[in-house]
Amino acid sequence: MVYNIITAIVKLVEGTTLSLDSPQAGHNRANDMGTALEDYIKDLFSDSFGLSENERMDKWEEAFSYSGNNSNPPDLMLKGGDAIEVKKIETKGASLALNSSYPKHTLKSTNPLINTACREAEEWTEKDIIYAVGVVKNKSLKSLCMVYGRDYCASDEVYSKIRDRIRDSVISTPGIENEETKELGHINKVDPLGITYLRVRGMWGKENPMKEFRYIYTPVDDAKFNFMCIINDAKWESFTNNDELVKLTKTHDNLSIINVKIKNPDNPIKHYNAKLIKFHIV
């Protein structure tokens, strides 16, 4: 079976539940819902809804080479396919909190923020990355959008230049003792006793895709659920199963695939062709 973004969209349209069951472990409601959304995305991409727990785990292992944690990107990697970063927000206008991980055009195995398990999960050097952003309210999925980093984020050097410039300014500050770190800086012996340190951390944020792509997409206001996905034409043509989704548009009035032009994240004056996939439930 093919496991990719088309698989996930087909599963969603064919009648997947919108309910998110909170995990049993943990006491933080917001974190629980974030984990529940990630598990939901796993089920979408691996077609594992309605299975026993053992069968579900088997499907996840079949579809994914890596499942991450909150501290290191990405959240998921499809075997031989794309990486996935899952983000939960509570309103459709909320921004994404990326924390220390700057926006990713693609995911590279040389990225210092990924861990060894991710780097060695399979043979890879660079993967396209999908941002899967869900609006969650009262344990229910109200909106979901999926966009590729290539269509949503500038090239890595745009962000890394800013990060490196700030890091260099911290390191070059006279009279301070620096410690090697993956953060922007770690300054030791701040006080006369030499017992206080300062961690300098980046806290990246980004407008969510529903807001960023409002020039081509408007959700249905009174819908129970809205879905939006953008796939550039080059990526769309690389899939072998996109005919499954095209066929569904013939039988589902609320599903459409529209040819659009989107802005180049590195040069917004230039545009390129993409598919806008829209779906809603009333």
Order of alpha helices (4+ residues) and beta strands (2+ residues): alpha-alpha-alpha-beta-beta-beta-beta-beta-alpha-beta-beta-beta-alpha-alpha-beta-beta-beta-beta-alpha-beta-alpha-alpha-beta-beta
